[in-house]
Amino acid sequence: MITISRICLALTLSLEFASTSMAEVQTRKIPVLSQILDDDGNPAEDISGIACLNGLGPSPICLLINDEDREGQLARFGSDGISPTARFKLLTKSTQASALGSPPGENKCPAGGDSFDDLDGEAVAADSAKKVFYVAASHGCSRKKGKFRISSFLLARVAMTNSGDVATVDTTYRLSDVLNRGDLVPFFTHALKEQNGDSDASGLNIEGIAVHGSRMYVGLRAPLIGGKAVIVVANVENLFKDGKERLAGPFKEPMLVSLGSHAGIRDLAALPDGRLLILSGPTLDQAIGSQVFLFDPEKPEEIPNPVAAIDGSLGKPEAILYISQDKSNLKFLVLSDSSPNGSPVEYSVFIGPKAPR
């Protein structure tokens, strides 16, 4: 069933959209043809990331992550819906020792600890040209007890075969080296909770990643810097160089984006032209809604364009997938946490004629 609503936008869609203050949004629930399961074989209710690869069969093959699992879920995304296929291990008994780079040398998590447990996977990105997925852990303390878990500071690279099977899984600790610097140092390995009464100064926590070319964009749920959400930029190849040495730089400065009061990043998705879709949401549990913005990382000084408000009645909007764009419409998928199978909803946004970039 298709529902149509008019969403009043706070800003003029001036970057690529026709000059208008209103956007027409159509939504459509996407069927999940069989249950997406967690590690225990139960219906997944904490889906936190999705990305898809094109060119490996008649329909895109996708990777979904359920928070606090050690496995990933592959699926096909076709015209009839999402069809889960194989599950595979992201972490094994040898991962802690075999991961590239070195784990964080400091531990400011309030409950301490140094265990190697689940991945705490929060984000997925895809590079169709290289046939690889990337899965990022939270890179923060555990949410319930504030523990330090070494496995939560990993980034995984999943290489696929031409037939859509998993070929290899490599992991690295080096994304921590990019995060633990500059203005983000005071928040690294701090608990995701209020610090000094400021809900925007919560401990560092990854919620979204996107890859375009050699760049990985890392979107943080928290903290906010100067009231703005943070996108960290890393070179993908540097993260996965052989050896145990840490990254020494040079590093790009993080980008700060205005998404609204108390709004951090809940997920990112890359468009083919390099622009990013940003799914926003509260840094903690503030009573604010989720939105999708369009942002050009080549023009970081420009305010992101609001695209659509996201329905939060199905759960907490947590993952976004770019589907397509033509001269008139932009399509993307949103999945929600605290909802069985993520309750996927397709959004089709009328954007009008596209101007030259």
C-alpha positions in Angstrom: 0.0 0.0 0.0 1.3 3.4 -0.9 0.8 6.4 1.3 1.4 9.9 0.1 2.3 12.9 2.3 3.7 16.3 1.8 6.7 17.0 4.0 7.4 20.7 4.7 11.1 21.2 4.4 13.0 23.7 6.6 15.4 24.7 3.9 15.3 25.2 0.1 16.6 22.2 -1.7 19.1 24.3 -3.6 22.1 22.0 -4.0 20.7 19.7 -6.7 17.0 20.0 -6.3 14.4 22.3 -8.0 13.8 25.5 -6.0 10.9 24.5 -3.7 10.0 24.4 -0.1 7.8 21.3 -0.4 8.8 17.8 -1.4 6.3 15.0 -2.2 7.2 11.7 -0.5 5.7 8.3 -1.3 6.4 5.4 1.1 6.0 1.7 0.5 6.6 -1.2 2.9 9.1 -3.7 1.5 8.3 -7.4 2.2 10.8 -9.6 3.9 10.2 -12.9 2.4 11.7 -15.0 5.2 12.9 -14.1 8.7 16.1 -12.2 9.1 17.7 -14.1 12.1 20.1 -13.1 14.8 23.0 -15.3 16.1 20.6 -17.2 18.4 18.2 -18.0 15.5 15.5 -15.6 16.6 14.0 -12.9 14.4 16.4 -10.0 14.3 15.1 -6.9 16.1 18.2 -4.7 16.3 19.2 -4.3 12.6 21.7 -1.5 12.5 23.1 -1.5 9.0 22.5 -2.5 5.4 24.4 -2.1 2.1 24.2 -3.8 -1.3 26.5 -4.8 -4.1 25.4 -4.6 -7.8 26.6 -6.9 -10.5 26.7 -10.2 -8.6 23.6 -11.8 -10.1 20.2 -10.7 -11.3 19.4 -8.7 -8.1 21.7 -6.8 -5.7 23.2 -8.9 -2.9 23.1 -7.2 0.4 24.6 -7.5 3.9 22.6 -6.7 7.0 24.0 -6.4 10.5 22.1 -7.1 13.7 23.6 -5.3 16.7 25.7 -7.4 19.1 26.0 -10.3 16.7 29.2 -12.1 15.6 27.7 -13.0 12.2 26.4 -11.2 9.1 23.3 -11.9 7.1 23.4 -11.9 3.3 20.2 -11.2 1.4 18.9 -10.5 -2.1 17.0 -7.4 -2.7 14.6 -7.9 -5.7 11.4 -6.5 -7.0 9.4 -8.8 -4.7 11.3 -7.8 -1.5 14.2 -8.8 0.6 15.2 -12.5 0.6 17.7 -13.6 3.3 20.2 -16.2 2.1 23.4 -17.2 3.9 24.8 -16.2 7.3 28.5 -16.1 7.9 31.0 -15.4 10.7 32.5 -11.9 10.9 34.5 -12.8 14.0 36.2 -16.1 14.8 38.5 -17.3 17.6 41.5 -16.1 15.7 40.2 -12.6 14.9 41.6 -10.9 18.0 45.2 -11.9 17.1 44.9 -11.7 13.3 43.3 -8.3 13.0 45.5 -5.6 11.4 46.9 -2.8 13.4 46.7 -2.7 17.2 43.7 -2.2 19.6 43.3 1.1 21.4 45.9 1.5 24.1 43.7 3.4 26.5 40.5 2.5 28.2 38.3 5.2 29.7 35.1 3.1 29.7 33.5 3.4 33.2 33.2 -0.3 33.8 36.7 -1.2 32.5 37.4 -4.6 31.0 39.3 -6.0 28.0 37.1 -8.8 26.8 36.7 -9.9 23.1 33.1 -10.7 22.6 30.6 -9.7 19.9 31.2 -7.2 17.1 28.7 -4.6 18.2 28.2 -3.9 14.5 26.6 -0.6 13.8 27.2 0.2 10.1 27.7 -1.4 6.7 29.1 0.0 3.4 29.6 -1.5 0.0 32.1 -1.0 -2.9 30.6 -2.7 -5.9 33.7 -2.1 -8.1 35.8 -4.1 -5.7 33.1 -6.5 -4.6 33.6 -5.9 -0.9 31.5 -4.9 2.1 32.7 -3.1 5.1 31.2 -3.5 8.6 32.1 -1.1 11.4 31.7 -1.8 15.1 30.6 1.0 17.4 34.1 1.9 18.5 32.7 2.8 21.9 32.0 1.4 25.3 29.2 -1.1 25.7 25.9 0.7 26.1 24.3 -1.1 29.0 27.2 -1.5 31.3 29.9 0.8 29.9 32.4 -2.0 29.4 35.5 -1.9 27.2 35.3 -4.7 24.6 38.2 -5.0 22.2 35.9 -6.5 19.6 33.9 -3.3 19.5 36.9 -1.5 18.0 37.1 -3.5 14.8 36.4 -2.7 11.1 35.7 -5.8 8.9 36.2 -6.1 5.2 34.1 -8.9 3.5 35.3 -9.8 0.0 32.7 -11.6 -2.2 33.0 -14.0 -5.1 31.5 -13.4 -8.5 28.7 -15.8 -7.6 27.8 -13.8 -4.5 29.5 -16.0 -1.8 31.8 -14.8 0.9 35.5 -15.2 -0.1 37.4 -13.7 2.8 36.9 -11.6 5.9 39.7 -9.3 7.1 39.6 -7.1 10.2 41.5 -4.0 11.4 41.8 -1.9 14.5 43.1 1.1 12.6 39.9 3.0 12.4 40.5 3.8 16.1 43.7 5.6 15.1 41.7 7.9 12.9 39.0 8.6 15.5 41.2 9.1 18.6 42.7 12.4 17.6 42.0 16.2 17.7 38.7 17.3 19.1 37.4 13.7 19.4 40.1 12.6 21.9 38.1 13.6 25.0 35.2 11.4 23.9 37.0 8.3 22.7 36.3 5.3 25.0 33.9 7.3 27.1 30.4 5.8 27.8 27.5 6.7 25.5 25.8 8.8 28.2 25.7 12.4 29.2 29.0 14.0 30.3 28.8 17.0 32.6 25.1 17.3 32.0 25.5 17.9 28.3 23.7 15.3 26.2 25.5 16.3 23.1 28.9 15.6 24.7 28.4 11.8 24.9 31.1 9.3 24.3 32.2 8.6 20.7 30.0 6.1 18.9 29.9 5.1 15.2 26.5 4.6 13.6 27.1 5.0 9.9 29.8 4.4 7.2 29.8 4.9 3.5 32.5 4.3 0.9 33.2 6.1 -2.3 36.4 5.5 -4.2 39.3 5.5 -1.7 37.4 7.3 1.0 35.5 5.9 3.9 33.1 8.4 5.6 32.4 7.6 9.2 29.2 9.1 10.7 29.1 9.6 14.5 26.0 9.4 16.6 27.9 11.2 19.3 29.5 13.5 20.2 28.4 16.7 18.6 31.1 19.3 18.1 29.8 22.9 18.4 26.3 21.5 18.1 27.1 19.8 14.8 27.3 16.2 13.8 30.7 14.7 12.9 31.8 12.8 9.8 35.3 11.4 9.9 37.2 10.7 6.7 39.7 7.8 6.3 41.6 6.2 3.5 40.3 2.7 3.1 43.6 1.2 1.8 45.6 2.6 4.7 43.2 0.9 7.2 43.9 -2.5 5.7 47.7 -2.4 5.1 49.6 -5.4 6.3 51.2 -5.3 9.7 50.4 -4.3 13.3 51.6 -0.8 13.3 49.2 2.1 14.0 48.3 4.8 11.5 50.4 7.9 12.0 48.6 10.2 9.5 48.4 12.6 7.8 44.6 12.6 8.6 41.9 14.7 7.1 40.0 17.0 9.4 36.5 15.8 10.3 33.6 17.4 8.6 30.9 19.1 10.8 27.3 19.1 9.5 24.3 20.9 10.9 21.4 18.4 11.3 19.4 20.2 14.0 19.4 20.4 17.8 20.6 17.3 19.5 20.8 15.4 16.1 23.6 13.0 15.4 24.1 10.6 12.5 22.3 7.3 12.6 23.5 6.0 9.2 25.2 7.1 5.9 24.8 5.9 2.3 26.8 6.9 -0.7 25.3 8.0 -4.0 27.1 7.0 -7.2 28.3 10.6 -7.7 29.9 10.7 -4.3 27.2 12.6 -2.4 25.9 11.2 0.9 22.5 10.5 2.3 22.6 11.2 6.0 20.0 9.6 8.3 19.8 11.7 11.5 18.5 10.9 14.9 19.0 11.9 18.6 22.4 11.5 20.1 20.8 9.8 23.1 17.0 9.7 23.8 16.0 13.2 23.1 12.5 13.7 21.8 13.4 14.6 18.2 12.5 13.0 14.9 14.7 11.4 12.3 15.3 13.0 8.9 17.2 12.2 5.8 19.6 14.9 4.4 21.6 15.1 1.2 25.2 16.2 1.7 28.1 16.8 -0.7 31.4 16.1 1.0 33.2 18.1 -1.7 31.3 21.1 -0.4 31.5 20.6 3.4 30.8 24.2 4.1 27.3 24.0 2.7 24.4 23.1 4.9 23.0 19.6 4.1 19.7 19.6 2.2 16.7 18.0 4.1 15.1 15.4 1.9 12.4 13.7 4.0 11.1 13.3 7.6 11.2 9.6 8.6 8.3 7.8 10.2 9.4 6.6 13.7 6.2 4.7 14.5 7.8 1.3 13.4 10.8 1.7 15.7 14.0 3.8 15.8 15.1 4.6 12.2 18.6 3.1 12.2 19.8 2.1 8.7 19.5 3.7 5.2 20.2 2.2 1.7 20.4 4.2 -1.5 18.3 2.6 -4.2 18.2 4.9 -7.2 17.9 8.4 -8.6 16.6 9.8 -11.9 15.6 13.3 -13.1 12.5 13.3 -10.9 12.8 10.9 -8.0 15.3 9.8 -5.3 14.6 6.4 -3.8 16.1 5.0 -0.6 15.3 2.3 2.0 15.1 2.9 5.8 15.1 0.1 8.4 14.3 0.5 12.1 15.7 -0.9 15.3 13.4 -2.5 17.9 11.3 -3.9 15.1 11.3 -7.5 13.7 13.2 -7.7 10.4 13.8 -4.0 10.5 10.3 -3.2 9.0 11.9 -1.9 5.8 10.2 1.1 4.1 11.0 2.5 0.7 10.9 6.3 0.3 10.5 7.9 -3.1 11.1 11.6 -3.0 10.1 13.9 -5.9 13.1 16.2 -6.4 12.3 17.8 -9.8 14.8 18.3 -12.6 18.4 17.8 -11.6 20.8 20.7 -12.2 24.4 20.2 -13.4 26.8 19.4 -10.6 
